[in-house]
Amino acid sequence: MSTNPPSETIAPSKFELLKQEYFFLQTTIEDYNKQIWLIKALGITGTGAVLGLTLQQKQELILLVGCAIPLFFWILESQWKHFQRGFYPRVAKIESILREEMNLCSPAIFSDWCQAFQRSTTSRRRGYIWDGLLNPSVFVSYILEIVFLLILYWLKLPCRLT
């Protein structure tokens, strides 16, 4: 943080509360990220298990049924991402207060990340569908898993390998 003292408009105790809230929110967002990566890893593991079972049983129909696994994990991860994104507006608000009212240049974790990746600090679309289900950081890996399983089914490759 800047070494400049808080401006006269905001009491030091308010500054301290904002700082604590900001870092609490950042920690909470990171905790959500850890859970999201775990969900994604479990989804990929489930898809691998479907592939292994298909090879073992020589039944390509398992691939079609197995498409439900990435679908379930996609829905689960989208819920977590939706909940996580609920913290973003407050983080942006705190950064705005620190920058505009207190003349501090940091912390600016969220706004600098958005600037680096050319993203808006406020979402144009809101709600579970956009923040979670159709969020590219959520759905891309699951779509790829489903497409992979469907291609294997279509080619009937697992049964040809044995």
PyMOL CGO cylinders between C-alpha atoms (Angstrom):
from pymol import cmd
from pymol.cgo import CYLINDER

trace = [
    CYLINDER, 0.00, 0.00, 0.00, 0.98, 3.60, -0.40, 0.3, 1, 1, 1, 1, 1, 1,
    CYLINDER, 0.98, 3.60, -0.40, 2.73, 5.27, 2.52, 0.3, 1, 1, 1, 1, 1, 1,
    CYLINDER, 2.73, 5.27, 2.52, 0.44, 8.28, 2.24, 0.3, 1, 1, 1, 1, 1, 1,
    CYLINDER, 0.44, 8.28, 2.24, -1.87, 8.56, 5.24, 0.3, 1, 1, 1, 1, 1, 1,
    CYLINDER, -1.87, 8.56, 5.24, -5.59, 8.27, 4.60, 0.3, 1, 1, 1, 1, 1, 1,
    CYLINDER, -5.59, 8.27, 4.60, -7.23, 11.55, 3.61, 0.3, 1, 1, 1, 1, 1, 1,
    CYLINDER, -7.23, 11.55, 3.61, -9.16, 13.60, 6.11, 0.3, 1, 1, 1, 1, 1, 1,
    CYLINDER, -9.16, 13.60, 6.11, -12.47, 12.49, 4.58, 0.3, 1, 1, 1, 1, 1, 1,
    CYLINDER, -12.47, 12.49, 4.58, -12.11, 8.90, 5.80, 0.3, 1, 1, 1, 1, 1, 1,
    CYLINDER, -12.11, 8.90, 5.80, -11.17, 8.11, 9.37, 0.3, 1, 1, 1, 1, 1, 1,
    CYLINDER, -11.17, 8.11, 9.37, -8.19, 5.79, 9.92, 0.3, 1, 1, 1, 1, 1, 1,
    CYLINDER, -8.19, 5.79, 9.92, -10.50, 3.20, 11.50, 0.3, 1, 1, 1, 1, 1, 1,
    CYLINDER, -10.50, 3.20, 11.50, -12.57, 3.13, 8.30, 0.3, 1, 1, 1, 1, 1, 1,
    CYLINDER, -12.57, 3.13, 8.30, -9.38, 2.76, 6.31, 0.3, 1, 1, 1, 1, 1, 1,
    CYLINDER, -9.38, 2.76, 6.31, -8.38, -0.22, 8.46, 0.3, 1, 1, 1, 1, 1, 1,
    CYLINDER, -8.38, -0.22, 8.46, -11.82, -1.81, 8.07, 0.3, 1, 1, 1, 1, 1, 1,
    CYLINDER, -11.82, -1.81, 8.07, -11.69, -1.37, 4.28, 0.3, 1, 1, 1, 1, 1, 1,
    CYLINDER, -11.69, -1.37, 4.28, -8.22, -2.90, 4.18, 0.3, 1, 1, 1, 1, 1, 1,
    CYLINDER, -8.22, -2.90, 4.18, -9.29, -5.89, 6.25, 0.3, 1, 1, 1, 1, 1, 1,
    CYLINDER, -9.29, -5.89, 6.25, -12.42, -6.40, 4.17, 0.3, 1, 1, 1, 1, 1, 1,
    CYLINDER, -12.42, -6.40, 4.17, -10.46, -6.12, 0.94, 0.3, 1, 1, 1, 1, 1, 1,
    CYLINDER, -10.46, -6.12, 0.94, -7.92, -8.78, 1.87, 0.3, 1, 1, 1, 1, 1, 1,
    CYLINDER, -7.92, -8.78, 1.87, -10.64, -11.00, 3.34, 0.3, 1, 1, 1, 1, 1, 1,
    CYLINDER, -10.64, -11.00, 3.34, -12.50, -10.83, 0.01, 0.3, 1, 1, 1, 1, 1, 1,
    CYLINDER, -12.50, -10.83, 0.01, -9.32, -11.55, -1.95, 0.3, 1, 1, 1, 1, 1, 1,
    CYLINDER, -9.32, -11.55, -1.95, -8.65, -14.60, 0.24, 0.3, 1, 1, 1, 1, 1, 1,
    CYLINDER, -8.65, -14.60, 0.24, -12.24, -15.75, -0.21, 0.3, 1, 1, 1, 1, 1, 1,
    CYLINDER, -12.24, -15.75, -0.21, -11.98, -15.41, -3.99, 0.3, 1, 1, 1, 1, 1, 1,
    CYLINDER, -11.98, -15.41, -3.99, -8.76, -17.43, -3.96, 0.3, 1, 1, 1, 1, 1, 1,
    CYLINDER, -8.76, -17.43, -3.96, -10.43, -20.11, -1.83, 0.3, 1, 1, 1, 1, 1, 1,
    CYLINDER, -10.43, -20.11, -1.83, -13.18, -20.36, -4.44, 0.3, 1, 1, 1, 1, 1, 1,
    CYLINDER, -13.18, -20.36, -4.44, -10.49, -20.72, -7.12, 0.3, 1, 1, 1, 1, 1, 1,
    CYLINDER, -10.49, -20.72, -7.12, -8.95, -23.63, -5.23, 0.3, 1, 1, 1, 1, 1, 1,
    CYLINDER, -8.95, -23.63, -5.23, -12.32, -25.37, -5.05, 0.3, 1, 1, 1, 1, 1, 1,
    CYLINDER, -12.32, -25.37, -5.05, -12.99, -24.65, -8.72, 0.3, 1, 1, 1, 1, 1, 1,
    CYLINDER, -12.99, -24.65, -8.72, -9.67, -26.24, -9.74, 0.3, 1, 1, 1, 1, 1, 1,
    CYLINDER, -9.67, -26.24, -9.74, -10.51, -29.28, -7.61, 0.3, 1, 1, 1, 1, 1, 1,
    CYLINDER, -10.51, -29.28, -7.61, -13.92, -29.62, -9.29, 0.3, 1, 1, 1, 1, 1, 1,
    CYLINDER, -13.92, -29.62, -9.29, -12.30, -29.30, -12.73, 0.3, 1, 1, 1, 1, 1, 1,
    CYLINDER, -12.30, -29.30, -12.73, -9.69, -31.94, -11.84, 0.3, 1, 1, 1, 1, 1, 1,
    CYLINDER, -9.69, -31.94, -11.84, -12.37, -34.33, -10.58, 0.3, 1, 1, 1, 1, 1, 1,
    CYLINDER, -12.37, -34.33, -10.58, -14.35, -33.82, -13.79, 0.3, 1, 1, 1, 1, 1, 1,
    CYLINDER, -14.35, -33.82, -13.79, -11.33, -34.66, -15.94, 0.3, 1, 1, 1, 1, 1, 1,
    CYLINDER, -11.33, -34.66, -15.94, -10.59, -37.68, -13.75, 0.3, 1, 1, 1, 1, 1, 1,
    CYLINDER, -10.59, -37.68, -13.75, -14.20, -38.85, -14.18, 0.3, 1, 1, 1, 1, 1, 1,
    CYLINDER, -14.20, -38.85, -14.18, -13.90, -38.53, -17.95, 0.3, 1, 1, 1, 1, 1, 1,
    CYLINDER, -13.90, -38.53, -17.95, -10.67, -40.55, -17.84, 0.3, 1, 1, 1, 1, 1, 1,
    CYLINDER, -10.67, -40.55, -17.84, -12.44, -43.21, -15.80, 0.3, 1, 1, 1, 1, 1, 1,
    CYLINDER, -12.44, -43.21, -15.80, -15.20, -43.40, -18.42, 0.3, 1, 1, 1, 1, 1, 1,
    CYLINDER, -15.20, -43.40, -18.42, -12.59, -43.88, -21.12, 0.3, 1, 1, 1, 1, 1, 1,
    CYLINDER, -12.59, -43.88, -21.12, -10.86, -46.60, -19.09, 0.3, 1, 1, 1, 1, 1, 1,
    CYLINDER, -10.86, -46.60, -19.09, -14.14, -48.39, -18.39, 0.3, 1, 1, 1, 1, 1, 1,
    CYLINDER, -14.14, -48.39, -18.39, -15.03, -48.23, -22.09, 0.3, 1, 1, 1, 1, 1, 1,
    CYLINDER, -15.03, -48.23, -22.09, -11.71, -49.80, -23.04, 0.3, 1, 1, 1, 1, 1, 1,
    CYLINDER, -11.71, -49.80, -23.04, -12.09, -52.48, -20.37, 0.3, 1, 1, 1, 1, 1, 1,
    CYLINDER, -12.09, -52.48, -20.37, -15.71, -53.37, -21.17, 0.3, 1, 1, 1, 1, 1, 1,
    CYLINDER, -15.71, -53.37, -21.17, -15.43, -52.85, -24.95, 0.3, 1, 1, 1, 1, 1, 1,
    CYLINDER, -15.43, -52.85, -24.95, -18.77, -51.03, -24.90, 0.3, 1, 1, 1, 1, 1, 1,
    CYLINDER, -18.77, -51.03, -24.90, -18.75, -47.69, -26.69, 0.3, 1, 1, 1, 1, 1, 1,
    CYLINDER, -18.75, -47.69, -26.69, -22.22, -46.91, -25.29, 0.3, 1, 1, 1, 1, 1, 1,
    CYLINDER, -22.22, -46.91, -25.29, -20.45, -46.13, -22.01, 0.3, 1, 1, 1, 1, 1, 1,
    CYLINDER, -20.45, -46.13, -22.01, -18.99, -43.07, -23.78, 0.3, 1, 1, 1, 1, 1, 1,
    CYLINDER, -18.99, -43.07, -23.78, -22.46, -41.63, -24.37, 0.3, 1, 1, 1, 1, 1, 1,
    CYLINDER, -22.46, -41.63, -24.37, -23.53, -42.24, -20.79, 0.3, 1, 1, 1, 1, 1, 1,
    CYLINDER, -23.53, -42.24, -20.79, -20.18, -40.89, -19.65, 0.3, 1, 1, 1, 1, 1, 1,
    CYLINDER, -20.18, -40.89, -19.65, -20.94, -37.51, -21.23, 0.3, 1, 1, 1, 1, 1, 1,
    CYLINDER, -20.94, -37.51, -21.23, -23.11, -36.88, -18.17, 0.3, 1, 1, 1, 1, 1, 1,
    CYLINDER, -23.11, -36.88, -18.17, -20.03, -36.75, -15.92, 0.3, 1, 1, 1, 1, 1, 1,
    CYLINDER, -20.03, -36.75, -15.92, -18.51, -33.59, -17.44, 0.3, 1, 1, 1, 1, 1, 1,
    CYLINDER, -18.51, -33.59, -17.44, -22.02, -32.14, -17.65, 0.3, 1, 1, 1, 1, 1, 1,
    CYLINDER, -22.02, -32.14, -17.65, -22.57, -32.60, -13.90, 0.3, 1, 1, 1, 1, 1, 1,
    CYLINDER, -22.57, -32.60, -13.90, -19.16, -31.13, -13.05, 0.3, 1, 1, 1, 1, 1, 1,
    CYLINDER, -19.16, -31.13, -13.05, -19.81, -28.22, -15.44, 0.3, 1, 1, 1, 1, 1, 1,
    CYLINDER, -19.81, -28.22, -15.44, -23.00, -27.39, -13.53, 0.3, 1, 1, 1, 1, 1, 1,
    CYLINDER, -23.00, -27.39, -13.53, -21.24, -27.72, -10.18, 0.3, 1, 1, 1, 1, 1, 1,
    CYLINDER, -21.24, -27.72, -10.18, -18.31, -25.53, -11.20, 0.3, 1, 1, 1, 1, 1, 1,
    CYLINDER, -18.31, -25.53, -11.20, -20.64, -22.94, -12.74, 0.3, 1, 1, 1, 1, 1, 1,
    CYLINDER, -20.64, -22.94, -12.74, -22.42, -22.58, -9.40, 0.3, 1, 1, 1, 1, 1, 1,
    CYLINDER, -22.42, -22.58, -9.40, -19.12, -22.01, -7.60, 0.3, 1, 1, 1, 1, 1, 1,
    CYLINDER, -19.12, -22.01, -7.60, -18.01, -19.46, -10.23, 0.3, 1, 1, 1, 1, 1, 1,
    CYLINDER, -18.01, -19.46, -10.23, -21.35, -17.67, -9.94, 0.3, 1, 1, 1, 1, 1, 1,
    CYLINDER, -21.35, -17.67, -9.94, -20.99, -17.44, -6.16, 0.3, 1, 1, 1, 1, 1, 1,
    CYLINDER, -20.99, -17.44, -6.16, -17.37, -16.29, -6.49, 0.3, 1, 1, 1, 1, 1, 1,
    CYLINDER, -17.37, -16.29, -6.49, -18.29, -13.53, -8.94, 0.3, 1, 1, 1, 1, 1, 1,
    CYLINDER, -18.29, -13.53, -8.94, -20.66, -12.14, -6.33, 0.3, 1, 1, 1, 1, 1, 1,
    CYLINDER, -20.66, -12.14, -6.33, -17.60, -10.79, -4.47, 0.3, 1, 1, 1, 1, 1, 1,
    CYLINDER, -17.60, -10.79, -4.47, -16.14, -8.91, -7.46, 0.3, 1, 1, 1, 1, 1, 1,
    CYLINDER, -16.14, -8.91, -7.46, -18.32, -5.77, -7.28, 0.3, 1, 1, 1, 1, 1, 1,
    CYLINDER, -18.32, -5.77, -7.28, -17.39, -5.16, -3.65, 0.3, 1, 1, 1, 1, 1, 1,
    CYLINDER, -17.39, -5.16, -3.65, -13.68, -5.64, -4.36, 0.3, 1, 1, 1, 1, 1, 1,
    CYLINDER, -13.68, -5.64, -4.36, -13.96, -3.13, -7.23, 0.3, 1, 1, 1, 1, 1, 1,
    CYLINDER, -13.96, -3.13, -7.23, -15.85, -0.71, -4.95, 0.3, 1, 1, 1, 1, 1, 1,
    CYLINDER, -15.85, -0.71, -4.95, -13.20, -0.91, -2.22, 0.3, 1, 1, 1, 1, 1, 1,
    CYLINDER, -13.20, -0.91, -2.22, -10.43, -0.33, -4.78, 0.3, 1, 1, 1, 1, 1, 1,
    CYLINDER, -10.43, -0.33, -4.78, -12.38, 2.66, -6.10, 0.3, 1, 1, 1, 1, 1, 1,
    CYLINDER, -12.38, 2.66, -6.10, -12.74, 4.12, -2.58, 0.3, 1, 1, 1, 1, 1, 1,
    CYLINDER, -12.74, 4.12, -2.58, -9.04, 3.64, -1.85, 0.3, 1, 1, 1, 1, 1, 1,
    CYLINDER, -9.04, 3.64, -1.85, -8.07, 5.20, -5.18, 0.3, 1, 1, 1, 1, 1, 1,
    CYLINDER, -8.07, 5.20, -5.18, -10.55, 8.07, -5.40, 0.3, 1, 1, 1, 1, 1, 1,
    CYLINDER, -10.55, 8.07, -5.40, -11.24, 9.03, -1.79, 0.3, 1, 1, 1, 1, 1, 1,
    CYLINDER, -11.24, 9.03, -1.79, -7.93, 8.15, -0.20, 0.3, 1, 1, 1, 1, 1, 1,
    CYLINDER, -7.93, 8.15, -0.20, -5.56, 8.82, -3.11, 0.3, 1, 1, 1, 1, 1, 1,
    CYLINDER, -5.56, 8.82, -3.11, -3.92, 5.40, -2.78, 0.3, 1, 1, 1, 1, 1, 1,
    CYLINDER, -3.92, 5.40, -2.78, -2.64, 3.52, -5.82, 0.3, 1, 1, 1, 1, 1, 1,
    CYLINDER, -2.64, 3.52, -5.82, -2.88, 0.13, -4.18, 0.3, 1, 1, 1, 1, 1, 1,
    CYLINDER, -2.88, 0.13, -4.18, -4.15, -2.40, -3.44, 0.3, 1, 1, 1, 1, 1, 1,
    CYLINDER, -4.15, -2.40, -3.44, -5.49, -2.80, -6.95, 0.3, 1, 1, 1, 1, 1, 1,
    CYLINDER, -5.49, -2.80, -6.95, -5.34, -6.54, -7.50, 0.3, 1, 1, 1, 1, 1, 1,
    CYLINDER, -5.34, -6.54, -7.50, -8.71, -6.81, -9.23, 0.3, 1, 1, 1, 1, 1, 1,
    CYLINDER, -8.71, -6.81, -9.23, -8.61, -3.65, -11.34, 0.3, 1, 1, 1, 1, 1, 1,
    CYLINDER, -8.61, -3.65, -11.34, -5.02, -4.26, -12.47, 0.3, 1, 1, 1, 1, 1, 1,
    CYLINDER, -5.02, -4.26, -12.47, -5.89, -7.85, -13.43, 0.3, 1, 1, 1, 1, 1, 1,
    CYLINDER, -5.89, -7.85, -13.43, -8.88, -6.60, -15.42, 0.3, 1, 1, 1, 1, 1, 1,
    CYLINDER, -8.88, -6.60, -15.42, -6.71, -4.00, -17.12, 0.3, 1, 1, 1, 1, 1, 1,
    CYLINDER, -6.71, -4.00, -17.12, -3.97, -6.52, -17.95, 0.3, 1, 1, 1, 1, 1, 1,
    CYLINDER, -3.97, -6.52, -17.95, -6.47, -8.89, -19.56, 0.3, 1, 1, 1, 1, 1, 1,
    CYLINDER, -6.47, -8.89, -19.56, -8.55, -6.06, -21.09, 0.3, 1, 1, 1, 1, 1, 1,
    CYLINDER, -8.55, -6.06, -21.09, -11.68, -6.96, -19.17, 0.3, 1, 1, 1, 1, 1, 1,
    CYLINDER, -11.68, -6.96, -19.17, -14.25, -4.68, -17.63, 0.3, 1, 1, 1, 1, 1, 1,
    CYLINDER, -14.25, -4.68, -17.63, -14.41, -4.53, -13.84, 0.3, 1, 1, 1, 1, 1, 1,
    CYLINDER, -14.41, -4.53, -13.84, -18.20, -4.76, -14.12, 0.3, 1, 1, 1, 1, 1, 1,
    CYLINDER, -18.20, -4.76, -14.12, -19.89, -7.61, -15.93, 0.3, 1, 1, 1, 1, 1, 1,
    CYLINDER, -19.89, -7.61, -15.93, -22.12, -6.59, -18.83, 0.3, 1, 1, 1, 1, 1, 1,
    CYLINDER, -22.12, -6.59, -18.83, -24.32, -9.61, -18.23, 0.3, 1, 1, 1, 1, 1, 1,
    CYLINDER, -24.32, -9.61, -18.23, -25.29, -10.82, -14.81, 0.3, 1, 1, 1, 1, 1, 1,
    CYLINDER, -25.29, -10.82, -14.81, -26.83, -13.90, -13.34, 0.3, 1, 1, 1, 1, 1, 1,
    CYLINDER, -26.83, -13.90, -13.34, -26.09, -17.57, -13.04, 0.3, 1, 1, 1, 1, 1, 1,
    CYLINDER, -26.09, -17.57, -13.04, -26.27, -18.31, -16.77, 0.3, 1, 1, 1, 1, 1, 1,
    CYLINDER, -26.27, -18.31, -16.77, -23.66, -15.69, -17.73, 0.3, 1, 1, 1, 1, 1, 1,
    CYLINDER, -23.66, -15.69, -17.73, -21.48, -15.61, -14.61, 0.3, 1, 1, 1, 1, 1, 1,
    CYLINDER, -21.48, -15.61, -14.61, -21.37, -19.38, -14.27, 0.3, 1, 1, 1, 1, 1, 1,
    CYLINDER, -21.37, -19.38, -14.27, -22.77, -21.68, -16.89, 0.3, 1, 1, 1, 1, 1, 1,
    CYLINDER, -22.77, -21.68, -16.89, -21.68, -19.74, -20.01, 0.3, 1, 1, 1, 1, 1, 1,
    CYLINDER, -21.68, -19.74, -20.01, -18.50, -18.31, -18.50, 0.3, 1, 1, 1, 1, 1, 1,
    CYLINDER, -18.50, -18.31, -18.50, -15.71, -19.38, -20.90, 0.3, 1, 1, 1, 1, 1, 1,
    CYLINDER, -15.71, -19.38, -20.90, -13.33, -20.13, -18.02, 0.3, 1, 1, 1, 1, 1, 1,
    CYLINDER, -13.33, -20.13, -18.02, -15.90, -22.68, -16.84, 0.3, 1, 1, 1, 1, 1, 1,
    CYLINDER, -15.90, -22.68, -16.84, -17.41, -24.34, -19.88, 0.3, 1, 1, 1, 1, 1, 1,
    CYLINDER, -17.41, -24.34, -19.88, -14.52, -24.74, -22.34, 0.3, 1, 1, 1, 1, 1, 1,
    CYLINDER, -14.52, -24.74, -22.34, -12.87, -27.73, -20.66, 0.3, 1, 1, 1, 1, 1, 1,
    CYLINDER, -12.87, -27.73, -20.66, -16.19, -29.53, -20.20, 0.3, 1, 1, 1, 1, 1, 1,
    CYLINDER, -16.19, -29.53, -20.20, -17.25, -28.96, -23.80, 0.3, 1, 1, 1, 1, 1, 1,
    CYLINDER, -17.25, -28.96, -23.80, -13.89, -30.36, -24.90, 0.3, 1, 1, 1, 1, 1, 1,
    CYLINDER, -13.89, -30.36, -24.90, -14.38, -33.44, -22.70, 0.3, 1, 1, 1, 1, 1, 1,
    CYLINDER, -14.38, -33.44, -22.70, -17.88, -34.06, -24.06, 0.3, 1, 1, 1, 1, 1, 1,
    CYLINDER, -17.88, -34.06, -24.06, -16.75, -33.55, -27.66, 0.3, 1, 1, 1, 1, 1, 1,
    CYLINDER, -16.75, -33.55, -27.66, -13.82, -35.92, -27.07, 0.3, 1, 1, 1, 1, 1, 1,
    CYLINDER, -13.82, -35.92, -27.07, -16.15, -38.63, -25.74, 0.3, 1, 1, 1, 1, 1, 1,
    CYLINDER, -16.15, -38.63, -25.74, -18.61, -38.13, -28.61, 0.3, 1, 1, 1, 1, 1, 1,
    CYLINDER, -18.61, -38.13, -28.61, -15.83, -38.34, -31.22, 0.3, 1, 1, 1, 1, 1, 1,
    CYLINDER, -15.83, -38.34, -31.22, -14.58, -41.57, -29.67, 0.3, 1, 1, 1, 1, 1, 1,
    CYLINDER, -14.58, -41.57, -29.67, -18.13, -42.91, -29.70, 0.3, 1, 1, 1, 1, 1, 1,
    CYLINDER, -18.13, -42.91, -29.70, -18.64, -41.89, -33.32, 0.3, 1, 1, 1, 1, 1, 1,
    CYLINDER, -18.64, -41.89, -33.32, -15.34, -43.46, -34.39, 0.3, 1, 1, 1, 1, 1, 1,
    CYLINDER, -15.34, -43.46, -34.39, -16.00, -46.51, -32.22, 0.3, 1, 1, 1, 1, 1, 1,
    CYLINDER, -16.00, -46.51, -32.22, -12.28, -46.27, -31.53, 0.3, 1, 1, 1, 1, 1, 1,
    CYLINDER, -12.28, -46.27, -31.53, -12.22, -47.90, -28.07, 0.3, 1, 1, 1, 1, 1, 1,
    CYLINDER, -12.22, -47.90, -28.07, -13.68, -51.12, -29.46, 0.3, 1, 1, 1, 1, 1, 1,
    CYLINDER, -13.68, -51.12, -29.46, -11.25, -51.13, -32.40, 0.3, 1, 1, 1, 1, 1, 1,
    CYLINDER, -11.25, -51.13, -32.40, -8.25, -50.85, -30.12, 0.3, 1, 1, 1, 1, 1, 1,
    CYLINDER, -8.25, -50.85, -30.12, -8.87, -54.22, -28.52, 0.3, 1, 1, 1, 1, 1, 1,
]
cmd.load_cgo(trace, "trace")
